[in-house]
């Protein structure tokens, strides 16, 4: 059986240092993710508002306009 030394039993890799490109990529991903969330929220609000406006317009036209009495010519 081979006797293991302390230094060979558990070798760990040194953590890799972040390069400027890694930092930039991480920052860009955070910004894009934030914009995606904001866009989805704004889209939902716009669709809700448009549905509300459409419902009001449909309600007004479904009631119909009051009919005016015919004009009598004397």
N, C-alpha and C positions, 0 to 999 in steps of 0.2 A: 504494500500500500504506500502511496506517495504522501509524504508529509507536506502540508500546505503552509506556506508562510503567511503572516498577517497581511502583507501587502498584496497578495494575489487572490485572496479569498473574496473580497468584496471591492471590486474596482468600480468606481463611479466615474461617469463622464463629467467633465467640467461643464457647467452651464454655458451655453453659447451666448456671447454678448450680442445685444440688439444692435443691428446696423441702423444707420439713419433711414435706409429704405424700409426696414421693418417697422420702425416707429411711424413713418409716413403712411405706410399701408394700414397700420392699425388705426391711425387717426382718421383716415379716409373712410374706412369701414364703419367706424362709429358715426361719422357724419351722415353717410348714406343710409345707415339703419335708422337714424333719427328722422331723416327726411322721409323715409318710407312710412314710418309710423304717422308722421304729421300729415302726409298726403292721404293716407287711408282715413284718418279722422276727418279731414276736410271734405273728402269725397262723400263720406257717410252723411255729414251735415248738409252738404249741397243736395244730395238725393232726398233727404228728409224734407228740406225746404221746398224742393220742386214738387214733391208729392203733396205737401200741404197746400201749395198754390193751386195745383191741379184739382184737388178735392174741393177747394172753395169755388173754383170756376165751374166745376161740374154741378155743385149744389145750386148755384145761382141759375144755371141754364135748365136744370131739371124742374125747378119751380115754374119756369116759364115766365114770360113777361105778361103783365096784365094787359088784357085786350082793351083797346080804346073803342068807345062806341062809334058806330059808323057816322060819318059826317052827313048831315041832311042838307040837301040843297033846296032852298025854297023858291 
